[in-house]
Amino acid sequence: MDPRDEKSLIWMNGEFIPWQDAKIHVMSHVVHYGSSVFEGIRCYETPKGSTIFRLKEHIQRLFDSAKIYRMKVPYSREEIIQACNDVVKKNGFNAAYLRPVVYRGYFSLGVDPRNCPVDVAVAALNWGKYLGDEALATGVDVRISSWRRMAPSTMPAMAKAGANYMNSQLIKQEANADGYVEGIALDVAGFISEGSGENVFVVRDGVLYTPPGSASILIGITRASVITLAHEMGLTVVETQIPREMLYIADEVFFTGSAAEITPIRSIDREVIGAGCCGPITHKLQTRFFEYLNGETQDIYGWHHYIR
């Protein structure tokens, strides 16, 4: 944790609270049952000022996740968007990682959450490159996880829920314990799903492949952005089931995510992918993506929310 974060303010249920005072009761429903939904959102410093990337889309997904879990958010989308804006501004951050979270608070200990209050908080953190400072340029080493993604009709993968990330923790810890930076999980049918917190793209003969929503993935906002930019660049993108072995013979493989951005994968299960570095298509997408993020090109898609 960056020491600067502990001096910042957190928006909690409509008020700004000092970091050290932003607490919940140990008997809150979320502590015992993982009953929360959240978002991870990047704020970037640009020549035009600080901008939160695709803020509206992130907050829409937050509300979608809450609806899936029958959680009625006690604030409007506009109020949460304003809270995200204000938490960056009040803390004087030029760049930050935002974490809005909606969770079941303190009332009863039963599994049935309906009588528990729904609380909301928004924090801003100083957070660097999620998979390491060198990852964007040199790539990362990953493994196929022994842990599968949840099967359909067990837990909703489309919701970005705290409980879902218990599965992610197992994937991440297993990979790290074996000397890898990250793991890639298979879905219940044995096809590629996603990383512990990232979507996956495969490049083969100039075509981009990525698992579909039915592969128990979180339908990522960075993933959608990459698909848009790939189409803009004239690339073909195919959403389809991807067998494990296709990764080993791919020309390029990369992760996408709000935290990971666009991170190349240089090896999988110790097998070198392509040239073992950031491939040409990955590099082109990275370049175009960061041109948008850094405000170096016209915002034709309306992706920026500049801090007011």
VMD Tcl script that draws the C-alpha trace (Angstrom):
set ca {
  {0.00 0.00 0.00}
  {1.30 3.44 -0.93}
  {1.77 5.59 2.22}
  {0.00 8.46 0.45}
  {-3.21 6.44 0.36}
  {-3.45 6.40 4.15}
  {-3.65 10.19 4.16}
  {-6.48 10.31 1.64}
  {-10.26 10.55 1.94}
  {-12.75 7.82 1.09}
  {-16.34 8.49 0.02}
  {-18.64 6.36 2.21}
  {-22.42 6.55 1.97}
  {-22.38 10.16 0.82}
  {-19.67 11.52 3.13}
  {-15.90 11.89 2.88}
  {-14.16 9.96 5.63}
  {-10.44 9.90 6.51}
  {-8.82 6.69 5.29}
  {-8.14 5.41 8.81}
  {-11.79 5.96 9.84}
  {-13.41 4.20 6.86}
  {-14.49 1.07 8.76}
  {-17.28 -1.51 8.82}
  {-18.51 -3.78 11.59}
  {-16.93 -7.23 11.79}
  {-20.40 -8.77 11.77}
  {-21.32 -7.14 8.46}
  {-22.85 -9.55 5.97}
  {-20.08 -8.91 3.43}
  {-17.39 -10.13 5.84}
  {-19.00 -13.54 6.24}
  {-20.51 -14.18 2.81}
  {-18.59 -12.07 0.32}
  {-21.72 -10.11 -0.57}
  {-20.17 -7.23 -2.51}
  {-19.84 -6.01 -6.07}
  {-17.16 -3.60 -7.19}
  {-15.26 -1.96 -10.02}
  {-11.62 -1.15 -10.73}
  {-11.22 2.05 -12.75}
  {-8.14 3.92 -13.91}
  {-7.73 7.69 -13.77}
  {-4.96 8.95 -16.05}
  {-3.04 12.21 -16.15}
  {-3.17 13.78 -19.62}
  {-2.18 17.13 -21.16}
  {-5.89 18.04 -20.98}
  {-6.15 17.18 -17.30}
  {-6.93 14.08 -15.28}
  {-9.44 11.73 -16.90}
  {-11.25 8.63 -15.66}
  {-11.34 6.03 -18.42}
  {-14.80 4.82 -19.43}
  {-16.31 5.83 -16.10}
  {-19.93 5.59 -17.24}
  {-19.46 2.05 -18.54}
  {-17.81 0.96 -15.29}
  {-20.60 2.39 -13.17}
  {-23.21 0.78 -15.43}
  {-21.50 -2.57 -14.89}
  {-21.44 -1.90 -11.14}
  {-25.20 -1.42 -11.17}
  {-25.65 -4.47 -13.42}
  {-23.65 -6.59 -10.97}
  {-25.71 -5.28 -8.07}
  {-28.95 -6.11 -9.89}
  {-27.81 -9.67 -10.58}
  {-27.23 -10.10 -6.85}
  {-30.53 -8.39 -5.92}
  {-28.76 -5.44 -4.31}
  {-30.62 -2.14 -4.63}
  {-27.99 0.60 -4.75}
  {-29.17 3.53 -2.58}
  {-27.58 6.10 -4.91}
  {-28.10 6.93 -8.57}
  {-25.54 6.26 -11.28}
  {-24.98 10.00 -11.53}
  {-24.25 10.25 -7.80}
  {-21.67 7.46 -7.94}
  {-20.07 9.02 -11.02}
  {-19.85 12.31 -9.13}
  {-18.37 10.53 -6.11}
  {-15.65 9.04 -8.34}
  {-14.94 12.49 -9.75}
  {-14.84 14.09 -6.30}
  {-12.66 11.48 -4.60}
  {-9.91 12.12 -7.16}
  {-10.30 15.89 -6.93}
  {-10.49 16.15 -3.11}
  {-7.39 13.98 -2.70}
  {-5.44 16.04 -5.22}
  {-4.51 13.02 -7.33}
  {-3.44 13.49 -10.94}
  {-3.65 9.74 -11.60}
  {-5.25 7.03 -9.50}
  {-6.91 3.64 -9.36}
  {-10.55 3.93 -8.27}
  {-12.41 1.27 -6.31}
  {-16.19 1.78 -6.01}
  {-17.73 -1.02 -3.93}
  {-21.34 -1.85 -3.05}
  {-21.73 -4.26 -0.13}
  {-24.15 -5.74 2.38}
  {-23.63 -4.13 5.75}
  {-24.43 -4.90 9.38}
  {-27.79 -6.23 10.50}
  {-28.07 -10.01 10.70}
  {-25.80 -13.01 10.30}
  {-28.14 -15.24 8.30}
  {-27.37 -16.12 4.71}
  {-30.53 -14.31 3.58}
  {-29.22 -10.77 2.95}
  {-32.48 -8.94 2.34}
  {-32.66 -7.18 5.71}
  {-29.04 -6.02 5.62}
  {-28.37 -2.46 4.46}
  {-26.64 -1.88 1.14}
  {-23.66 0.42 1.68}
  {-21.46 2.13 -0.89}
  {-17.88 3.39 -0.80}
  {-15.48 4.87 -3.35}
  {-11.73 4.95 -2.71}
  {-8.84 6.27 -4.81}
  {-5.39 4.66 -4.62}
  {-1.95 5.25 -6.02}
  {-1.38 1.98 -7.89}
  {1.27 1.23 -10.49}
  {1.36 -1.42 -13.19}
  {-0.61 -4.41 -11.93}
  {1.61 -7.16 -13.38}
  {4.88 -5.26 -12.89}
  {6.60 -2.20 -14.31}
  {8.32 -4.17 -17.10}
  {5.30 -6.27 -18.04}
  {3.89 -3.97 -20.74}
  {7.14 -4.08 -22.69}
  {8.63 -7.50 -22.00}
  {5.58 -9.63 -21.26}
  {4.81 -12.03 -18.42}
  {5.16 -15.74 -17.76}
  {1.90 -17.54 -16.97}
  {0.58 -21.06 -16.43}
  {-2.68 -22.83 -17.08}
  {-4.33 -23.10 -13.69}
  {-5.53 -26.35 -12.16}
  {-8.52 -24.35 -10.92}
  {-11.49 -24.02 -13.30}
  {-13.80 -21.04 -13.62}
  {-17.24 -21.47 -12.10}
  {-19.70 -23.39 -14.24}
  {-22.86 -21.74 -15.59}
  {-25.74 -21.84 -13.09}
  {-23.34 -21.94 -10.14}
  {-22.18 -18.32 -9.76}
  {-22.78 -15.47 -12.22}
  {-19.45 -14.73 -13.91}
  {-20.98 -11.67 -15.58}
  {-21.20 -9.95 -12.17}
  {-18.00 -8.42 -10.81}
  {-18.65 -9.75 -7.31}
  {-16.30 -10.04 -4.37}
  {-17.22 -13.70 -3.82}
  {-16.16 -14.58 -7.38}
  {-12.64 -13.46 -6.56}
  {-12.13 -16.28 -4.09}
  {-11.72 -18.35 -7.26}
  {-9.34 -15.71 -8.62}
  {-7.25 -15.84 -5.46}
  {-6.71 -19.58 -5.86}
  {-5.62 -19.09 -9.48}
  {-3.26 -16.24 -8.58}
  {-1.70 -17.90 -5.53}
  {-1.10 -21.16 -7.35}
  {0.62 -19.34 -10.22}
  {2.80 -17.24 -7.91}
  {3.76 -20.26 -5.79}
  {5.03 -21.99 -8.93}
  {7.05 -18.98 -10.08}
  {4.61 -17.51 -12.59}
  {3.20 -13.99 -12.64}
  {-0.35 -15.07 -13.44}
  {-2.57 -18.02 -14.23}
  {-5.14 -18.69 -16.96}
  {-8.20 -20.70 -15.98}
  {-10.22 -23.03 -18.19}
  {-14.00 -23.04 -18.19}
  {-16.12 -26.04 -17.18}
  {-15.86 -27.46 -20.73}
  {-12.07 -27.23 -20.76}
  {-11.76 -24.18 -23.02}
  {-9.84 -21.00 -22.23}
  {-11.72 -18.67 -19.90}
  {-9.62 -15.83 -18.40}
  {-6.87 -14.92 -15.96}
  {-7.45 -14.25 -12.28}
  {-8.43 -10.70 -13.17}
  {-7.84 -10.28 -16.89}
  {-9.38 -11.24 -20.21}
  {-7.30 -13.13 -22.77}
  {-6.66 -12.50 -26.48}
  {-4.86 -14.84 -28.89}
  {-3.30 -13.75 -32.20}
  {-2.90 -16.32 -34.97}
  {-2.17 -15.44 -38.61}
  {-3.21 -11.83 -38.04}
  {-6.62 -12.69 -36.55}
  {-7.57 -11.94 -32.93}
  {-9.43 -14.60 -30.97}
  {-10.99 -14.14 -27.54}
  {-13.29 -16.31 -25.41}
  {-17.02 -15.46 -25.56}
  {-19.23 -14.44 -22.66}
  {-20.40 -18.05 -22.35}
  {-16.87 -19.09 -21.26}
  {-17.50 -17.84 -17.69}
  {-15.60 -14.62 -18.28}
  {-16.22 -11.18 -16.89}
  {-17.05 -9.15 -19.99}
  {-14.29 -6.61 -19.57}
  {-14.46 -2.94 -20.47}
  {-10.82 -2.90 -21.57}
  {-11.62 -6.03 -23.58}
  {-14.42 -4.14 -25.34}
  {-12.09 -1.19 -25.93}
  {-9.47 -3.44 -27.54}
  {-12.09 -5.00 -29.81}
  {-13.17 -1.50 -30.90}
  {-9.58 -0.44 -31.59}
  {-8.85 -3.69 -33.45}
  {-11.80 -3.06 -35.75}
  {-10.61 0.52 -36.21}
  {-7.25 -0.87 -37.33}
  {-8.87 -3.28 -39.78}
  {-8.19 -6.41 -37.74}
  {-10.59 -9.34 -37.56}
  {-11.77 -10.27 -34.08}
  {-13.43 -13.66 -33.46}
  {-15.20 -14.45 -30.18}
  {-15.07 -18.23 -29.94}
  {-14.16 -21.17 -27.76}
  {-10.38 -21.49 -27.61}
  {-8.77 -24.86 -26.83}
  {-5.79 -24.84 -24.49}
  {-3.37 -26.07 -27.13}
  {-4.09 -23.07 -29.35}
  {-2.23 -20.89 -26.85}
  {1.03 -22.79 -27.38}
  {0.98 -22.32 -31.16}
  {-0.24 -18.72 -31.10}
  {1.80 -15.94 -32.64}
  {0.91 -13.68 -29.71}
  {-1.17 -13.85 -26.53}
  {-2.02 -10.92 -24.28}
  {-4.08 -9.96 -21.26}
  {-6.47 -7.01 -21.04}
  {-7.99 -5.36 -17.99}
  {-8.37 -2.04 -16.23}
  {-5.46 -2.91 -13.95}
  {-3.41 -4.93 -16.47}
  {-4.23 -2.59 -19.42}
  {-2.72 -4.53 -22.40}
  {-0.03 -6.89 -21.14}
  {1.73 -9.34 -23.48}
  {2.27 -12.96 -22.42}
  {5.73 -14.22 -23.32}
  {5.38 -17.80 -22.13}
  {2.68 -20.26 -21.04}
  {3.61 -23.38 -19.06}
  {7.27 -22.57 -19.91}
  {6.48 -22.68 -23.65}
  {7.65 -19.50 -25.38}
  {4.87 -17.70 -27.24}
  {5.91 -16.34 -30.64}
  {9.20 -14.49 -30.27}
  {8.88 -14.43 -26.48}
  {8.24 -10.69 -26.28}
  {5.57 -8.14 -27.10}
  {4.38 -9.06 -30.60}
  {3.69 -6.57 -33.41}
  {-0.12 -6.64 -33.18}
  {-0.05 -6.41 -29.40}
  {2.34 -3.47 -29.69}
  {0.13 -1.68 -32.22}
  {-2.91 -2.12 -29.97}
  {-0.94 -0.93 -26.95}
  {0.21 2.17 -28.84}
  {-3.29 3.02 -30.02}
  {-4.79 2.28 -26.61}
  {-2.37 4.57 -24.79}
  {-2.88 7.31 -27.36}
  {-6.51 7.32 -26.23}
  {-5.68 7.01 -22.55}
  {-3.15 9.83 -22.65}
  {-5.43 12.18 -24.53}
  {-3.20 12.23 -27.60}
  {-6.03 11.59 -30.05}
  {-9.58 12.81 -30.50}
  {-12.01 11.09 -28.14}
  {-14.36 9.88 -30.87}
  {-15.85 7.18 -28.63}
  {-16.61 9.36 -25.61}
  {-14.38 7.27 -23.35}
  {-12.98 10.12 -21.24}
  {-14.45 11.66 -18.10}
  {-12.28 14.68 -17.33}
  {-12.17 15.71 -13.68}
  {-14.16 18.89 -13.12}
}
mol new
graphics top color blue
foreach p $ca { graphics top sphere $p radius 0.5 }
foreach p [lrange $ca 0 end-1] q [lrange $ca 1 end] { graphics top cylinder $p $q radius 0.2 }
display resetview
